[in-house]
Amino acid sequence: MAYSQKLKAGDTFPALTATLLDGSTVKLGEPQGDATWQAVFVYRGKHCPLCTRYLNDLENYKQAFADAGVDILAVSADSKEQLEMHSEKLNISFPIAYGLTEEQMKELGVYISLPRSEQETDHNFAEPGLYVVNEKGQLHVVDISNNPFVRPELGALANGLNWIRNPDNNYPIRGTLDY
């Protein structure tokens, strides 16, 4: 039985890139603008209606993340054409990237699924993952799931990140004890 490597809290986030619709390359975990942290949301792809709903809901929390100094990026293993089609159902203004490779999915430690049929999608795809990378390039928050039904509630996540980022709380990376 093969075991996948899962990124752990406190790990250095791997140097991974994906492509935006305009053709530019984006580094996962590297915040843009005034943000000093980045939340990387790995989603299944255009075939997943729960992902579409989650990404559209994430748009409603974009300002709350920005207020906490956290940039948002979404990424999947979809092709450019699949993301173009998916974009028609998305009402978002944060960057969304495509082309996550299976090797990159393994580096991230996300669960990987086979398509149930050609109607679902034409490639293996990542199950949901969330990686919040701090200003030191460390994984401060990690959440991975093996299905689309279990994901962080976005309001609680935004509020929690705001609390973590408040220097008065002196909140360390949690879950780093190895045993």
C-alpha positions in Angstrom: 0.0 0.0 0.0 1.4 3.4 -1.0 1.1 6.3 1.4 0.9 9.9 0.5 3.0 12.5 2.1 0.9 15.2 3.8 2.2 18.7 4.5 2.3 19.4 8.2 1.7 22.6 10.0 5.0 24.6 10.2 6.4 23.0 7.0 7.9 25.3 4.4 5.3 25.5 1.7 6.7 23.9 -1.6 7.6 26.2 -4.5 4.8 25.4 -6.9 3.4 27.4 -9.9 0.2 27.3 -11.9 -1.2 29.4 -14.7 -3.8 32.1 -14.7 -6.3 32.5 -17.6 -4.3 35.5 -19.0 -1.3 33.1 -19.4 0.8 34.5 -16.6 2.4 32.2 -14.0 1.5 32.4 -10.4 3.5 31.1 -7.4 1.3 29.3 -4.9 1.7 30.6 -1.4 3.2 33.9 -2.5 0.9 36.8 -1.5 0.0 39.6 -3.9 -0.6 43.2 -3.2 -0.5 44.4 0.4 -1.1 41.0 1.9 1.7 39.2 3.8 -0.1 35.8 3.9 -1.8 33.8 1.2 -4.7 31.2 1.4 -4.4 28.7 -1.4 -7.7 26.9 -2.0 -7.3 23.7 -4.0 -10.6 22.7 -5.6 -11.7 19.7 -7.6 -12.6 21.4 -10.9 -15.4 22.6 -13.1 -17.2 19.3 -12.8 -17.9 19.9 -9.1 -21.0 22.0 -8.3 -20.0 22.2 -4.7 -16.7 23.7 -5.7 -18.5 26.3 -7.8 -20.7 27.2 -4.9 -17.7 27.3 -2.5 -15.7 29.6 -4.8 -18.6 31.9 -5.3 -19.2 32.0 -1.5 -15.4 32.7 -1.0 -15.9 35.9 -3.0 -18.2 37.2 -0.3 -15.4 36.8 2.3 -12.6 38.3 0.1 -12.6 41.6 2.0 -12.6 39.8 5.4 -9.5 37.9 4.3 -7.9 41.1 2.9 -8.6 42.9 6.2 -6.7 40.0 7.9 -3.8 40.6 5.5 -4.5 37.3 3.7 -4.5 37.1 -0.1 -6.7 34.4 -1.8 -5.8 32.1 -4.7 -7.7 29.1 -6.0 -6.2 26.4 -8.2 -7.3 23.1 -9.8 -6.0 20.5 -12.2 -8.4 21.6 -14.8 -7.2 22.6 -18.3 -7.4 26.2 -19.6 -10.5 25.3 -21.6 -12.2 23.8 -18.5 -11.4 26.9 -16.5 -12.7 29.1 -19.3 -16.0 27.1 -19.3 -16.1 27.1 -15.5 -15.6 30.9 -15.3 -19.0 31.3 -16.9 -20.5 30.0 -13.6 -18.1 31.8 -11.3 -18.7 35.3 -10.0 -15.3 36.0 -8.5 -12.6 38.6 -8.6 -9.7 36.8 -6.9 -7.1 34.9 -9.0 -7.9 31.4 -10.1 -5.3 29.1 -11.7 -5.4 25.9 -13.7 -3.0 23.1 -14.6 -2.1 21.7 -11.2 -0.2 18.5 -12.1 -0.5 15.2 -10.4 3.1 15.5 -9.1 2.2 18.9 -7.6 -0.9 17.4 -6.0 1.3 14.8 -4.4 3.7 17.5 -3.2 0.7 19.3 -1.6 -0.5 16.0 0.0 -4.1 16.4 -1.3 -6.2 13.4 -1.9 -6.4 12.5 -5.6 -9.4 11.0 -7.2 -10.0 9.2 -10.5 -12.9 10.5 -12.6 -16.0 8.3 -12.3 -16.6 8.8 -16.1 -15.6 10.9 -19.0 -18.7 13.0 -18.3 -17.2 14.0 -14.9 -13.8 15.0 -16.2 -11.0 13.7 -18.3 -8.2 13.7 -15.7 -7.3 12.7 -12.2 -8.2 15.6 -9.9 -7.4 16.9 -6.4 -9.9 16.8 -3.6 -10.2 20.0 -1.6 -7.3 21.4 0.3 -6.6 24.7 2.0 -3.1 26.0 2.7 -2.6 29.3 4.6 1.0 30.3 4.1 2.5 33.0 6.4 5.1 35.7 5.7 7.9 33.2 6.4 6.7 30.8 3.7 5.5 28.4 6.4 2.3 26.5 6.4 0.3 28.2 9.3 -3.0 26.5 8.6 -3.7 23.3 6.7 -7.0 21.5 5.9 -7.4 18.7 3.5 -10.4 16.5 2.7 -11.0 13.4 0.7 -14.4 14.7 -0.6 -16.1 17.9 -1.5 -18.6 17.9 1.5 -16.0 18.7 4.2 -14.4 22.2 3.9 -13.8 25.0 6.3 -16.7 27.3 6.9 -15.5 30.6 5.3 -16.8 33.0 7.9 -15.2 31.1 10.8 -12.0 30.8 8.8 -11.8 34.5 8.0 -12.5 35.4 11.6 -10.0 32.9 12.9 -7.3 34.2 10.5 -8.0 37.7 11.7 -7.6 36.6 15.3 -4.4 34.6 14.5 -2.9 37.6 12.7 -3.6 40.0 15.6 -0.2 40.5 17.3 -1.9 40.9 20.7 -2.9 37.3 20.6 0.6 35.9 20.0 -0.9 32.8 18.4 1.7 30.3 17.2 1.4 27.6 14.5 -0.6 24.8 16.1 -0.2 21.1 15.6 3.5 20.9 15.2 4.3 18.2 17.8 5.7 15.1 16.0 5.1 11.7 17.6 
